[in-house]
Amino acid sequence: MRGRRGVVAASAALLFLTGCGDQLRSSLVGQVGTRLVPALAGSGPSAEEAAAQAAAMGFGPDAIAANPENYMLFQVGGLGIAGLGRVVSEHDNLRTWLGDSGYSVSFENGLVVATRGFGKDLMAADVASVRAAIDAGGGEAVRLHDYLDSRDQIVQERYACVIASAGPQPVDLGLRQVEAEAFAETCRGTRVQFENMYFIGESGGIIASRQLVSDVVGYLSNNIL
């Protein structure tokens, strides 16, 4: 259900964007459609029903058109999630996004520091040294993740990480393709090893990424529109 609702909202956005009359944008919208819309085949909602559902969840085409910077594409393959999120709170460098199926993700300077609604969520994270290493062009960092154990007690996991530039790479943002500087973050803990990827835009912000939520949830992928 999560994945389907996400596709409904994303598809409604695509319906609006395709109708803008911009030939290039329509072509890029088609690329996103090939990835997200197939789940609507068969007995799925009509275009009008999809648009109405999306608007009711705050993901209507008018809202997206007015403030596209407040929307982001999210995907968690293991949970069947593929859809839009919108900003619901912002304070300094901390932004929280609400997904169209009810989950939430908080980013600090573009790095995931908390999630809710995924199951084994990331309750909190200290990632300051990771961002510093990215800004420095690479280096070593330590990240701390807080999770809930089976007794609902906070347990902290520590990871030693190495951040290295992977050079400029093309990034597909769904509605357009851009060139970005890629960074790989390889982390090792006592039980878990993982590799996050970050793509830095011209302004220095993270425009797309793949970041671990937990060993159960797996990776969260996201990108700006």
Phi and psi restraints in degrees (value plus and minus 20) as a CYANA .aco file:
   2 ARG   PHI     -74.5   -34.5
   2 ARG   PSI     -71.7   -31.7
   3 GLY   PHI     -81.7   -41.7
   3 GLY   PSI     -60.2   -20.2
   4 ARG   PHI     -86.2   -46.2
   4 ARG   PSI     -64.3   -24.3
   5 ARG   PHI     -82.8   -42.8
   5 ARG   PSI     -57.4   -17.4
   6 GLY   PHI     -82.6   -42.6
   6 GLY   PSI     -62.1   -22.1
   7 VAL   PHI     -86.7   -46.7
   7 VAL   PSI     -56.8   -16.8
   8 VAL   PHI     -78.9   -38.9
   8 VAL   PSI     -68.4   -28.4
   9 ALA   PHI     -86.3   -46.3
   9 ALA   PSI     -63.6   -23.6
  10 ALA   PHI     -83.5   -43.5
  10 ALA   PSI     -59.1   -19.1
  11 SER   PHI     -86.0   -46.0
  11 SER   PSI     -58.4   -18.4
  12 ALA   PHI     -82.6   -42.6
  12 ALA   PSI     -59.5   -19.5
  13 ALA   PHI     -82.6   -42.6
  13 ALA   PSI     -60.5   -20.5
  14 LEU   PHI     -84.6   -44.6
  14 LEU   PSI     -58.4   -18.4
  15 LEU   PHI     -78.7   -38.7
  15 LEU   PSI     -62.1   -22.1
  16 PHE   PHI     -86.8   -46.8
  16 PHE   PSI     -67.5   -27.5
  17 LEU   PHI     -86.0   -46.0
  17 LEU   PSI     -56.4   -16.4
  18 THR   PHI     -85.3   -45.3
  18 THR   PSI     -48.9    -8.9
  19 GLY   PHI    -103.4   -63.4
  19 GLY   PSI     -15.9    24.1
  20 CYS   PHI     -93.4   -53.4
  20 CYS   PSI     -39.0     1.0
  21 GLY   PHI      70.1   110.1
  21 GLY   PSI     -24.2    15.8
  22 ASP   PHI    -103.5   -63.5
  22 ASP   PSI      96.1   136.1
  23 GLN   PHI     -82.8   -42.8
  23 GLN   PSI     -62.9   -22.9
  24 LEU   PHI     -85.2   -45.2
  24 LEU   PSI     -65.7   -25.7
  25 ARG   PHI     -82.6   -42.6
  25 ARG   PSI     -59.5   -19.5
  26 SER   PHI     -80.4   -40.4
  26 SER   PSI     -58.4   -18.4
  27 SER   PHI     -84.8   -44.8
  27 SER   PSI     -63.1   -23.1
  28 LEU   PHI     -90.3   -50.3
  28 LEU   PSI     -55.1   -15.1
  29 VAL   PHI     -80.3   -40.3
  29 VAL   PSI     -57.3   -17.3
  30 GLY   PHI     -80.5   -40.5
  30 GLY   PSI     -55.2   -15.2
  31 GLN   PHI     -84.5   -44.5
  31 GLN   PSI     -60.9   -20.9
  32 VAL   PHI     -88.0   -48.0
  32 VAL   PSI     -60.0   -20.0
  33 GLY   PHI     -78.6   -38.6
  33 GLY   PSI     -57.4   -17.4
  34 THR   PHI     -83.6   -43.6
  34 THR   PSI     -46.1    -6.1
  35 ARG   PHI    -109.0   -69.0
  35 ARG   PSI     -57.3   -17.3
  36 LEU   PHI    -124.9   -84.9
  36 LEU   PSI     -53.0   -13.0
  37 VAL   PHI     -95.0   -55.0
  37 VAL   PSI     -47.2    -7.2
  38 PRO   PHI     -71.3   -31.3
  38 PRO   PSI     -49.4    -9.4
  39 ALA   PHI     -85.3   -45.3
  39 ALA   PSI     -34.3     5.7
  40 LEU   PHI    -109.1   -69.1
  40 LEU   PSI     -23.0    17.0
  41 ALA   PHI     -85.8   -45.8
  41 ALA   PSI     141.7   181.7
  42 GLY   PHI      60.0   100.0
  42 GLY   PSI    -137.5   -97.5
  43 SER   PHI    -113.0   -73.0
  43 SER   PSI       1.2    41.2
  44 GLY   PHI     -89.2   -49.2
  44 GLY   PSI     151.6   191.6
  45 PRO   PHI     -89.2   -49.2
  45 PRO   PSI     137.3   177.3
  46 SER   PHI     -92.0   -52.0
  46 SER   PSI     150.8   190.8
  47 ALA   PHI     -78.5   -38.5
  47 ALA   PSI     -60.9   -20.9
  48 GLU   PHI     -87.0   -47.0
  48 GLU   PSI     -61.4   -21.4
  49 GLU   PHI     -85.5   -45.5
  49 GLU   PSI     -60.8   -20.8
  50 ALA   PHI     -81.9   -41.9
  50 ALA   PSI     -63.7   -23.7
  51 ALA   PHI     -84.0   -44.0
  51 ALA   PSI     -60.6   -20.6
  52 ALA   PHI     -85.7   -45.7
  52 ALA   PSI     -62.4   -22.4
  53 GLN   PHI     -83.9   -43.9
  53 GLN   PSI     -62.2   -22.2
  54 ALA   PHI     -83.8   -43.8
  54 ALA   PSI     -63.9   -23.9
  55 ALA   PHI     -82.2   -42.2
  55 ALA   PSI     -59.0   -19.0
  56 ALA   PHI     -84.0   -44.0
  56 ALA   PSI     -47.6    -7.6
  57 MET   PHI    -113.1   -73.1
  57 MET   PSI     -14.5    25.5
  58 GLY   PHI      66.2   106.2
  58 GLY   PSI      -4.1    35.9
  59 PHE   PHI    -138.0   -98.0
  59 PHE   PSI      10.9    50.9
  60 GLY   PHI     -91.4   -51.4
  60 GLY   PSI     137.6   177.6
  61 PRO   PHI     -80.6   -40.6
  61 PRO   PSI     -55.7   -15.7
  62 ASP   PHI     -84.4   -44.4
  62 ASP   PSI     -62.4   -22.4
  63 ALA   PHI     -85.5   -45.5
  63 ALA   PSI     -61.9   -21.9
  64 ILE   PHI     -86.4   -46.4
  64 ILE   PSI     -62.1   -22.1
  65 ALA   PHI     -84.2   -44.2
  65 ALA   PSI     -57.0   -17.0
  66 ALA   PHI     -90.3   -50.3
  66 ALA   PSI     -57.7   -17.7
  67 ASN   PHI    -161.3  -121.3
  67 ASN   PSI      49.5    89.5
  68 PRO   PHI     -81.8   -41.8
  68 PRO   PSI     -43.9    -3.9
  69 GLU   PHI     -88.6   -48.6
  69 GLU   PSI     -33.7     6.3
  70 ASN   PHI    -110.9   -70.9
  70 ASN   PSI     -13.1    26.9
  71 TYR   PHI    -146.0  -106.0
  71 TYR   PSI     130.1   170.1
  72 MET   PHI    -167.4  -127.4
  72 MET   PSI     128.9   168.9
  73 LEU   PHI    -109.6   -69.6
  73 LEU   PSI     113.9   153.9
  74 PHE   PHI    -144.5  -104.5
  74 PHE   PSI     129.5   169.5
  75 GLN   PHI    -168.3  -128.3
  75 GLN   PSI     111.9   151.9
  76 VAL   PHI    -149.4  -109.4
  76 VAL   PSI      76.0   116.0
  77 GLY   PHI     -77.1   -37.1
  77 GLY   PSI     -61.7   -21.7
  78 GLY   PHI     -86.3   -46.3
  78 GLY   PSI     -40.3    -0.3
  79 LEU   PHI    -126.5   -86.5
  79 LEU   PSI     -18.1    21.9
  80 GLY   PHI      50.8    90.8
  80 GLY   PSI       5.3    45.3
  81 ILE   PHI    -116.7   -76.7
  81 ILE   PSI     107.9   147.9
  82 ALA   PHI    -173.6  -133.6
  82 ALA   PSI      83.1   123.1
  83 GLY   PHI    -193.9  -153.9
  83 GLY   PSI    -184.0  -144.0
  84 LEU   PHI    -118.5   -78.5
  84 LEU   PSI     132.5   172.5
  85 GLY   PHI    -148.4  -108.4
  85 GLY   PSI     134.1   174.1
  86 ARG   PHI    -149.9  -109.9
  86 ARG   PSI     130.2   170.2
  87 VAL   PHI     -87.9   -47.9
  87 VAL   PSI     109.1   149.1
  88 VAL   PHI    -137.5   -97.5
  88 VAL   PSI     -36.7     3.3
  89 SER   PHI    -174.9  -134.9
  89 SER   PSI     128.9   168.9
  90 GLU   PHI    -169.2  -129.2
  90 GLU   PSI     106.3   146.3
  91 HIS   PHI    -166.9  -126.9
  91 HIS   PSI      97.7   137.7
  92 ASP   PHI      33.4    73.4
  92 ASP   PSI    -140.4  -100.4
  93 ASN   PHI    -117.2   -77.2
  93 ASN   PSI     -10.0    30.0
  94 LEU   PHI    -124.6   -84.6
  94 LEU   PSI     103.4   143.4
  95 ARG   PHI    -145.7  -105.7
  95 ARG   PSI     115.6   155.6
  96 THR   PHI    -135.5   -95.5
  96 THR   PSI     111.9   151.9
  97 TRP   PHI    -133.9   -93.9
  97 TRP   PSI     116.0   156.0
  98 LEU   PHI    -121.6   -81.6
  98 LEU   PSI     104.3   144.3
  99 GLY   PHI     -99.8   -59.8
  99 GLY   PSI     136.9   176.9
 100 ASP   PHI     -89.4   -49.4
 100 ASP   PSI     -26.5    13.5
 101 SER   PHI    -133.5   -93.5
 101 SER   PSI      -4.8    35.2
 102 GLY   PHI      83.0   123.0
 102 GLY   PSI     -29.9    10.1
 103 TYR   PHI     -97.6   -57.6
 103 TYR   PSI     148.1   188.1
 104 SER   PHI    -159.2  -119.2
 104 SER   PSI     130.0   170.0
 105 VAL   PHI    -155.4  -115.4
 105 VAL   PSI     110.8   150.8
 106 SER   PHI    -129.9   -89.9
 106 SER   PSI     113.4   153.4
 107 PHE   PHI    -138.3   -98.3
 107 PHE   PSI     120.3   160.3
 108 GLU   PHI    -137.5   -97.5
 108 GLU   PSI      94.3   134.3
 109 ASN   PHI      32.9    72.9
 109 ASN   PSI      16.6    56.6
 110 GLY   PHI      67.2   107.2
 110 GLY   PSI     -22.3    17.7
 111 LEU   PHI    -125.0   -85.0
 111 LEU   PSI     115.9   155.9
 112 VAL   PHI     -86.7   -46.7
 112 VAL   PSI     104.9   144.9
 113 VAL   PHI    -141.1  -101.1
 113 VAL   PSI     -28.8    11.2
 114 ALA   PHI    -187.3  -147.3
 114 ALA   PSI     127.2   167.2
 115 THR   PHI    -157.4  -117.4
 115 THR   PSI     137.3   177.3
 116 ARG   PHI    -162.5  -122.5
 116 ARG   PSI     121.6   161.6
 117 GLY   PHI      75.9   115.9
 117 GLY   PSI     -14.0    26.0
 118 PHE   PHI    -120.5   -80.5
 118 PHE   PSI     -30.8     9.2
 119 GLY   PHI      92.3   132.3
 119 GLY   PSI    -123.8   -83.8
 120 LYS   PHI    -101.5   -61.5
 120 LYS   PSI      69.5   109.5
 121 ASP   PHI    -105.0   -65.0
 121 ASP   PSI     137.4   177.4
 122 LEU   PHI    -102.3   -62.3
 122 LEU   PSI      90.0   130.0
 123 MET   PHI     -94.1   -54.1
 123 MET   PSI     -57.5   -17.5
 124 ALA   PHI    -186.8  -146.8
 124 ALA   PSI     140.7   180.7
 125 ALA   PHI    -172.1  -132.1
 125 ALA   PSI     126.0   166.0
 126 ASP   PHI    -127.8   -87.8
 126 ASP   PSI      89.4   129.4
 127 VAL   PHI    -147.2  -107.2
 127 VAL   PSI      -1.2    38.8
 128 ALA   PHI     -78.4   -38.4
 128 ALA   PSI     -60.9   -20.9
 129 SER   PHI     -92.7   -52.7
 129 SER   PSI     -42.9    -2.9
 130 VAL   PHI     -88.0   -48.0
 130 VAL   PSI     -67.8   -27.8
 131 ARG   PHI     -83.6   -43.6
 131 ARG   PSI     -57.7   -17.7
 132 ALA   PHI     -82.4   -42.4
 132 ALA   PSI     -59.7   -19.7
 133 ALA   PHI     -87.4   -47.4
 133 ALA   PSI     -59.1   -19.1
 134 ILE   PHI     -82.3   -42.3
 134 ILE   PSI     -66.5   -26.5
 135 ASP   PHI     -82.9   -42.9
 135 ASP   PSI     -48.5    -8.5
 136 ALA   PHI    -104.7   -64.7
 136 ALA   PSI     -21.9    18.1
 137 GLY   PHI      68.9   108.9
 137 GLY   PSI     -12.6    27.4
 138 GLY   PHI     116.1   156.1
 138 GLY   PSI     146.0   186.0
 139 GLY   PHI     127.2   167.2
 139 GLY   PSI    -188.3  -148.3
 140 GLU   PHI    -124.0   -84.0
 140 GLU   PSI     133.5   173.5
 141 ALA   PHI    -173.3  -133.3
 141 ALA   PSI     142.6   182.6
 142 VAL   PHI    -143.4  -103.4
 142 VAL   PSI     110.2   150.2
 143 ARG   PHI    -138.2   -98.2
 143 ARG   PSI     125.3   165.3
 144 LEU   PHI    -139.8   -99.8
 144 LEU   PSI     105.6   145.6
 145 HIS   PHI    -134.2   -94.2
 145 HIS   PSI     115.2   155.2
 146 ASP   PHI    -126.1   -86.1
 146 ASP   PSI     108.8   148.8
 147 TYR   PHI    -149.5  -109.5
 147 TYR   PSI     143.7   183.7
 148 LEU   PHI    -113.8   -73.8
 148 LEU   PSI     114.8   154.8
 149 ASP   PHI    -109.6   -69.6
 149 ASP   PSI    -193.0  -153.0
 150 SER   PHI     -85.6   -45.6
 150 SER   PSI     -36.0     4.0
 151 ARG   PHI    -122.9   -82.9
 151 ARG   PSI      -4.5    35.5
 152 ASP   PHI      40.8    80.8
 152 ASP   PSI      12.4    52.4
 153 GLN   PHI    -124.2   -84.2
 153 GLN   PSI     123.2   163.2
 154 ILE   PHI     -92.3   -52.3
 154 ILE   PSI     108.1   148.1
 155 VAL   PHI    -141.2  -101.2
 155 VAL   PSI     121.8   161.8
 156 GLN   PHI    -130.1   -90.1
 156 GLN   PSI     114.8   154.8
 157 GLU   PHI    -135.0   -95.0
 157 GLU   PSI     116.6   156.6
 158 ARG   PHI    -130.7   -90.7
 158 ARG   PSI     115.7   155.7
 159 TYR   PHI    -147.5  -107.5
 159 TYR   PSI     112.8   152.8
 160 ALA   PHI    -113.2   -73.2
 160 ALA   PSI     107.1   147.1
 161 CYS   PHI    -147.2  -107.2
 161 CYS   PSI     131.0   171.0
 162 VAL   PHI    -144.0  -104.0
 162 VAL   PSI     106.4   146.4
 163 ILE   PHI    -130.0   -90.0
 163 ILE   PSI     109.3   149.3
 164 ALA   PHI    -159.0  -119.0
 164 ALA   PSI     123.4   163.4
 165 SER   PHI     -89.3   -49.3
 165 SER   PSI     118.5   158.5
 166 ALA   PHI    -128.3   -88.3
 166 ALA   PSI      -8.0    32.0
 167 GLY   PHI      59.9    99.9
 167 GLY   PSI     157.0   197.0
 168 PRO   PHI     -89.9   -49.9
 168 PRO   PSI     118.4   158.4
 169 GLN   PHI    -163.2  -123.2
 169 GLN   PSI     127.7   167.7
 170 PRO   PHI     -91.1   -51.1
 170 PRO   PSI     120.3   160.3
 171 VAL   PHI    -146.3  -106.3
 171 VAL   PSI     105.6   145.6
 172 ASP   PHI    -108.7   -68.7
 172 ASP   PSI      91.6   131.6
 173 LEU   PHI    -113.8   -73.8
 173 LEU   PSI      -8.2    31.8
 174 GLY   PHI      71.6   111.6
 174 GLY   PSI     -77.4   -37.4
 175 LEU   PHI    -118.5   -78.5
 175 LEU   PSI     -26.8    13.2
 176 ARG   PHI    -184.3  -144.3
 176 ARG   PSI     143.8   183.8
 177 GLN   PHI    -141.5  -101.5
 177 GLN   PSI     114.4   154.4
 178 VAL   PHI    -152.7  -112.7
 178 VAL   PSI     148.0   188.0
 179 GLU   PHI    -119.5   -79.5
 179 GLU   PSI     115.1   155.1
 180 ALA   PHI    -162.0  -122.0
 180 ALA   PSI     136.7   176.7
 181 GLU   PHI    -102.9   -62.9
 181 GLU   PSI     104.0   144.0
 182 ALA   PHI    -118.6   -78.6
 182 ALA   PSI     122.7   162.7
 183 PHE   PHI    -149.9  -109.9
 183 PHE   PSI     117.0   157.0
 184 ALA   PHI    -127.5   -87.5
 184 ALA   PSI     113.8   153.8
 185 GLU   PHI    -136.5   -96.5
 185 GLU   PSI      91.9   131.9
 186 THR   PHI    -121.9   -81.9
 186 THR   PSI     102.4   142.4
 187 CYS   PHI    -143.9  -103.9
 187 CYS   PSI     126.1   166.1
 188 ARG   PHI    -154.4  -114.4
 188 ARG   PSI     107.8   147.8
 189 GLY   PHI    -138.9   -98.9
 189 GLY   PSI    -188.8  -148.8
 190 THR   PHI     -91.4   -51.4
 190 THR   PSI     -48.9    -8.9
 191 ARG   PHI    -139.9   -99.9
 191 ARG   PSI     -47.7    -7.7
 192 VAL   PHI    -144.9  -104.9
 192 VAL   PSI     119.1   159.1
 193 GLN   PHI    -141.6  -101.6
 193 GLN   PSI     124.4   164.4
 194 PHE   PHI    -177.0  -137.0
 194 PHE   PSI     145.6   185.6
 195 GLU   PHI    -152.5  -112.5
 195 GLU   PSI      95.8   135.8
 196 ASN   PHI    -111.5   -71.5
 196 ASN   PSI     133.6   173.6
 197 MET   PHI    -147.2  -107.2
 197 MET   PSI     119.6   159.6
 198 TYR   PHI    -150.8  -110.8
 198 TYR   PSI     123.0   163.0
 199 PHE   PHI    -144.4  -104.4
 199 PHE   PSI      98.4   138.4
 200 ILE   PHI    -118.7   -78.7
 200 ILE   PSI     106.9   146.9
 201 GLY   PHI    -103.4   -63.4
 201 GLY   PSI    -198.7  -158.7
 202 GLU   PHI     -80.9   -40.9
 202 GLU   PSI     -51.7   -11.7
 203 SER   PHI    -100.0   -60.0
 203 SER   PSI     -26.8    13.2
 204 GLY   PHI      75.9   115.9
 204 GLY   PSI     -24.9    15.1
 205 GLY   PHI    -107.1   -67.1
 205 GLY   PSI     140.2   180.2
 206 ILE   PHI    -102.1   -62.1
 206 ILE   PSI      95.3   135.3
 207 ILE   PHI    -116.1   -76.1
 207 ILE   PSI     -37.4     2.6
 208 ALA   PHI    -177.6  -137.6
 208 ALA   PSI     131.8   171.8
 209 SER   PHI    -182.4  -142.4
 209 SER   PSI     145.8   185.8
 210 ARG   PHI    -152.3  -112.3
 210 ARG   PSI      94.8   134.8
 211 GLN   PHI    -151.3  -111.3
 211 GLN   PSI     121.5   161.5
 212 LEU   PHI     -91.1   -51.1
 212 LEU   PSI     113.6   153.6
 213 VAL   PHI    -110.9   -70.9
 213 VAL   PSI     -76.7   -36.7
 214 SER   PHI    -181.3  -141.3
 214 SER   PSI     150.8   190.8
 215 ASP   PHI     -86.6   -46.6
 215 ASP   PSI     -43.3    -3.3
 216 VAL   PHI    -105.3   -65.3
 216 VAL   PSI     -67.1   -27.1
 217 VAL   PHI     -94.1   -54.1
 217 VAL   PSI     -58.5   -18.5
 218 GLY   PHI      68.9   108.9
 218 GLY   PSI    -167.9  -127.9
 219 TYR   PHI    -113.9   -73.9
 219 TYR   PSI     123.8   163.8
 220 LEU   PHI    -125.3   -85.3
 220 LEU   PSI     103.7   143.7
 221 SER   PHI    -124.9   -84.9
 221 SER   PSI     121.9   161.9
 222 ASN   PHI    -171.3  -131.3
 222 ASN   PSI     135.7   175.7
 223 ASN   PHI    -177.4  -137.4
 223 ASN   PSI     132.2   172.2
 224 ILE   PHI     -91.0   -51.0
 224 ILE   PSI     145.0   185.0
